[in-house]
Amino acid sequence: AQSVTQLDSQVPVFEEAPVELRCNYSSSVSVYLFWYVQYPNQGLQLLLKYLSGSTLVKGINGFEAEFNKSQTSFHLRKPSVHISDTAEYFCAVSEGNTDKLIFGTGTRLQVFP
Amino acid sequence: GAGVSQSPSNKVTEKGKDVELRCDPISGHTALYWYRQSLGQGLEFLIYFQGNSAPDKSGLPSDRFSAERTGGSVSTLTIQRTQQEDSAVYLCASSFGGSPGDTIYFGEGSWLTVV
């Protein structure tokens, strides 16, 4: 069965600094990979997803992620964060034959002024 | 509606009581999901409906939990004889359901507190 590991439960960072949120997955078949964001007191919304093609995926709000098949990783990056990026970020995987998403435990990004 | 709608947004119930949580998916979406979000636990898959197919119930934690989807649209998640460990945010989501990798859209959740 597939699973998702987000090693960092919390990532504190100062405003305008770069950030990387790590995500590793395990699956024996081809996968689709997703990052969702949950702002305080709001529902989850899609940041970006990888289905096929270019391994570098760009999403909303200046975020991007790179699919690395050999390392089974899909780390999320932003070159310069803003206070408004403070939120919980969830990595998720679905296997190629199903829409069902399996989520990681989330990483709380806290941006300080 | 424009998005996935869930009700109630907040529910406080006494241990042992039954609760029903409702989800109205985005119009036209054939796939519907229920997830549970507990503090420090991430999002836990509960159940998945796709069109007229038999639902995937593999994530339901016990037989106290059940869900149905009437007419291929609205869904109700029922928790019988609630326990304190059932306290969580219950999230409903929907997608077109036609292709793997479809974007899944989430509602804002129903916060359940069992006292």
Interface residues (C-beta under 8 A of the other chain):
Chain A: S9 Y32 Y36 Q42 G43 L44 Q45 L46 K49 L51 F90 A92 S94 E95 G96 N97 T98 D99 K100 L101 I102 F103 G104 T105 G106
Chain B: V4 A31 Y33 Y35 G40 Q41 G42 L43 F45 Y48 Q50 D56 L91 A93 S95 G97 P100 G101 D102 T103 I104 Y105 F106 G107 E108 G109
